[in-house]
Amino acid sequence: MLSIGEKLQHYRISDLLESGGEGDVYRAEPVRGGGSVVIKHLRLDPKSSSRSRQIDRFRRSASVRIQHPNVLGHSEYLVVNDEHYLISPFIDGVDLSDWVRRFGGAAPLTESLPLLTSLARGLACIHANHIVHRDLKPANVMVRPPNDPVIIDFGISRWINQPTLSGDGIVGTPGWMSPEQTQCARVDARSDLFAFGLIMFFVLTGRRAIECDDAADAIRRVQQADLRSPRCLISSIPKSLDAICARLLHRDPARRFSSARAVCEALDARPSEFQFCIACSESIDARAIFCTQCGASQSPPIMGELRCLACRAPVGELLQCPSCTRPFGVVEHRLVMESGGSAGWVFRIPEGIYVIGRNQLDPADLALSRRHAVIRCSNGSVFVADAGSANRTRVNGQILALEQRLTPASNVTLGQSRATYHTS
């Protein structure tokens, strides 16, 4: 292993980021100045039959030269004392799985749509350079704050119409491959589009489209089963986005989009979210005050409006809710809503034990159970427990198994509603 402070040609090691069976990953700084880099050290067994293939994958990654803000398309390959290194620019962010996990489920549309659009543009640039990535998955998408994705790792990519590095075996990651990829077929750019559809499903729902027990199960499912669309899980997803994702996930490559550029055009052409009802997602006039389908008001909530968490009634700064008569304690507890139909509202948490759900938080959110969470506010503390909801209550991204006491700045996720707890 390399040591912190050790020099590797014109780079100096500053941190060990990861150590695993295939090698070690370091952060390093150029000796002569410049941006940080990531150095991957390939750990090779001289007797391994896969040694030459592993080296070829490093070389393949370093041979990709793509200039696009959403593609990590320039790496350097070094061999020092018969040790093999791949050097790439350091990305100050997290992978896509961690990015989605921060929302405790599905990422809100205001965050997910810019990310998906940028990701599609990066993929279009890759294909314009006659390259098929073949391993597009959350682990190979890094996200810089707040929602700027970068496609990485071209180790098993190939140039279109050129031989593959990997022979006739299955290449890719089970659960994130197209049907034709699992059948050892020669794939084109449309295989990457299927993988993009899997990522889109994951970002919009917080769940994998192919939920499986092992690699063999993943391959069987993608070959034989028609995948569900995102709206099967979250009905508030606009139909236009659902249709784009469903088309990307078609088992027949000919039924998918013709190119990543066409996906970009579809995402760009999709009307603004404000042209869909916030309750039923039906298309409506952008100037509409009420939805003509379900009658829901389209007026955004007043920022900072104070409501009772137990019954949703307006309470202002009263000491007691005028509707449910529950008192507010000396210690002020509040949930500030950041997403969902009540985004912008502030719920004051009254004393007592009560159940909250769809009626209290967002009557239009079908991801919310009517009995979603149990709130217990007593002696200056607030405790939350799941009430047997379908989509489970989460605190700081973790599903609640037992009652948990909230601490200031805790994030609470219930259905599509996300809130931050404050006290004073």
N, C-alpha and C positions, 0 to 999 in steps of 0.2 A: 504493500500500500504506500501511497505517497503521504508525506508528512506535511502538516500545516507549516507554511513558510518555505517549503521546498520549492525549488525552481525547476520547471520543465520547459526547456528551451527559453522562449521569451515570455513565459507565464509564471506567476508565483501563486502557489496554492494558498487559499485563504480559509477554506471550510470544506468539511466532508458532508455532502448532502445526503448520500445514500450508499449503502453497501449491501450487495446481494450476491446470489450465486453466479450471475453472468459477469459481474464486475462492480466497480466502484464509480461513484459520481461525485465530482468535486466542483466547488466554485473557485475561480482563480481570477487574478487581475493581471493585465498586461504590464510587463516591467516598464515599458516606455509610455504608459498611460493609455487611456481609452476605457471603453465599457467593460464590465465584468463578463466572464465567459463561463460556460459549463464544460468540464472535461470528463468524458466518459472513458474509463479504462476498461478495456475488454479483457476479462479473465479467461485465458485459454488453456485447455488441457492438450498438451502436445500429442497425446495419443487419441484424441477425440476425432471421430469421423466427420464431425460437423465443423471442425476448425476452419477449413477453407471457406465454408459457407458463411460462418460468422464474420470472418474477415471481409468477405465480399459484401456483406450487408453494411459494414462500416464504410467501405469504399463507395458503395452505392449512395449512402446518405450524403457523403461528402461531395459526390459528383453533381448533386442537384443544385442548380443555380437559378433561383426564382426571386424576383424583386417584387414583393407585395407586402403591405403592412400586416396582413393576416396570415402570412406564410413564413416559417423559419426556413428559408431557402438557401442558406449559405453556411457551410461547415468546413472545417479543416481536418484533414486526416494526417496523423503523425505516427511514425514508427521510431521509437527510441529504445535502443538495446533490445530489440526484438519484442518490445511491448507496444501494443496498438492502442491509439487514443483517437477519439473523435471530439473536436472542439467546436462548440456552437455558442452563439450569443446567449447571455443569461436573460431569462424572462422573469421579471419580478411579478409573479402572480401565482395562481393555483390552477390545478387541472380542473376540467369541466365538472367532474363528479363532486369535487369539493365546493365548487362555485354553486352548483344546484343545491347541495346539502345545506349551505348556509341559509337557504330560504325555508328549510324544514319541510320541503316538498316541492311542488311546482314553482318555478320562478315566475314572478309577475310579468305580464305582457310588456309592461313598460321597460323591463330589463331584458327579457328573453328575445323580443323581436329585433332590437338592434344587434344583439349577439348573433342570432341566426342569419340575419342579412349579411353581416360582415363575414361570417363563416362561409356562406354560399359564394360570396365574391372571391374569397381566398381560394376556394375549391375550383371556381371557374378559371382562375389564373393558373392553377396547377394543370388543369386539363388543356388550357391554351398552350402550355409548354409541352404538350403531348406526353404527359405523365399520368399514370393511374396510381393513386396512393396505396390502395388495397388494405390499409389498416386504420381507417378512420374510426375512432372511438373516443370516449371521454378522456381516457388517459393520454391520448395523443393530441388533445386540444388544451393549450394553456390559456388562461384568461387573465389579462391585465385589468386592474381596476379602471372603471367600474364594470364594464362588460365588453372588453375588446379581446376577441379570441385570436389565437395564433396556432396554426396547424404545424405539428412537429413530427419528427421521426419518419424518415423516408427509407428505412432499412429494408422493407420488402416491396417498395414501389417498383414500377417498371415503366420503361418507355413503351408507348403504344406501338405495336407492330415490330417489337424487338423481343427476343427470347427472355423468359423469366429466369431469375436466379435460382428458383427453388424446385425445379423439376416438375413432376406431375402430382405432387402431394397437395393436400389442402394448405393454403397459405392465408393467414389472417387470424383473427381472434373469434372463436365461437361465441355466438350471441350478438356479434356486431358485423356479421358477414352477410352478403347477398346469397340468395338460393344458388345461383350459378357458381359462386365462389366455393360453396360447400361441396359442389359436384366436380371439383377439379377442372372446371371448364376454363377456357381462355376468356378472361373478362376484359371489358372496356370501361369507359368512364361511367356508364350507367350503374356499374356495381358500386362505385363510390357514392352515387346518388341514393342508392338503397341504404347505405350506411349513414348518409346524411339524414335520411328519413328516420332511422332509428334514433339518431341524436336529437332530432327535432321532437320526436315523441317523448324522449327522456326529459328534455328541457321544459316542455309544455306541461307534463304531468308529474314529474319527479319520480317516475317509475320506468322500468325497462319494458320495451314492447315484447321482448322475448325473455320471459322469466323461466329459468330452467334449473335443473338440479346439477347437471354436469355438461361437458362439451358435447357428448353424444346426443343428449336430450335437446340441446340448443340447435344442433344440426338437423335433427329430425323435425323439430317444430318449424324451422324456417323453410324446410323443403316441402312440408306437407300442409301446414296450417295457414289460413288467411289471417293476417295480423289485424287486430282491432285498431280502430282509429282513436285519436286522443279524446274526442268527445264522448266516447264510451265510458271514460273515467271521469271527465270533468265537463259537464254539459255547458258551462259558461264559455268554453273555448269557441271563438267565432267559427262559423261554418266554412268560411273561406280558407282559414288556416288549416282546418281539419281536412278539407279537400286537397290542399297542397300536400300534406303529410301522407294521406291515404294513397295519393298517386305515386309518391316516392316509394312507398312500401309495397307496390304491386309486385307479385312474384314474376310476372312476365316483363323482362327488360323493355320490350317494345311498348308497353303500356305506361312506362314511367315518362318523366320529362326527357326531352331529347338531349339536354345538356344542362350543366350547372348554370350557364348563362340564362337559360330559360327559367330556372328556379329563381334566380335573382329578379328577373322581370316579373314573375308571378308575385314575389314578395313585395316588390316595389309598387306593383299595380293594385295590390290589395288596399281597399279603402281604409281610411283612418279608423282606429278603434272607436272613435266617437260617432261613427256611422253605424254602429251596432248597438242594440239595446243592452244596457248594463245588466238587465235582469234575465232576458230570454235569448239574447244574442242574435235576434232576427235583424235583418237589414232595415234601417230606418233613415229618414232624411236627417242630415247632420244638424239641421236647425230645429228638429223636433223637440218639443218640451215633454211630450208623453209618447210612449211606444204605442203604435196603432195595433200591435198584435196582442200585448198583454196588459197595456195600460200603465206600465211602470213609469214613474217620473224620471226624466233624464237629467234633472238638475243636480249638479254635484253638491255634496254636503258642505255645510259652512265650516271652514277650518276652525278647529278649536271649540266647536259646539259641545257643551257638556251634557251627557246623558247618563242615566242610571244603568249600570251593567245588568242589574237583576231584571229590569222590565223595559229598558230602552227609552223610557220617558225623559223629556227634557227636564233638567233639574237646576241648571245654573249653579249658583253657589249656595243653595239652600242646605240646611242642616238635616233635612229629612226629605225623602222622595215623595212628591205629592201624589204619585200614582200607587206605588206598592207600600208606602209608608215606612220603608226600611230607613234606619238612621245612618248617617255618615259619621264615622268616628272622629276623634280628636286628630288622629293621624290620617292625613289625606292620601288615599290610594287611587291611582289612575292607570288606565290602559289607553295609550295613544295609538290609534289605529293607523297603520301604514299602508295596508292594501285591503282589497275586498270592497264590497258595496258600502261599507262605513268608513272608508279611508278619509282621514281628515277629522273624524270625530274623536272626542275624548270621553271615555267612559269612566265615571266615578264609581268606585267599588264600595258598596254599602256593607254594613255589618251583617253577620248572619251566615247561614248555609243555604245555598240555592243552586239550581242547575241552569246553565245558559246554553244556548244553541242557535239554531237558525233564526228563530223569532226575535231573539235579542240582538244578534249581531248583523245578520244580513239575510232577510227573507228570500232573496233571489239566489243565494248560494246553495246549490243542491249538494255540494261537497260537505256542507255542514249538517250534522245530524240535529234533529230537534232537541235531543238530549245529548249534548256533546261533551260538556265539562262540568264538574262540580267545583264551586267556589266556596271556600270557607274563610271568612274575614273575622278575625277575633284578636283582641289584645294587641293591636298594632301590627299584626302579621296577616299575610294573605297566602292561602294554600290552594293549590290546584290539583285536581285529580281527573282522570278521564272517566266519562260516564257511560262507557261502553259504545262509543261512537264508531261509525264505520271507517272513518279515515284517521282516527286516533288523534289525541291531543299531544302537542309537542311543546317542550320548553327548551330553548336554546338548541333546537334541532333534534333533540332526543325524545323518542316516544315515551310517554309516561307509563311506567308500570305501577308505581305507587304514588301516593299523594306527595307533592313537592312544594316547599315553601319558596315563594318568589323573592328574589333579591333585586335591588334597583338595577335597571337596564336589562333585566331578563327579557328575552324574546319569546313570545307566546304565539303559536300557530294553531288555528282552528279552521279547518277547511281551507278556503282561499283567503281567509282573513289572517293578517299578521299584525301583531301589536307589540309595543314595548311598555314594560311596567315601570312606573315612577311612583315615588312616595315623597312626602314632605311633612 
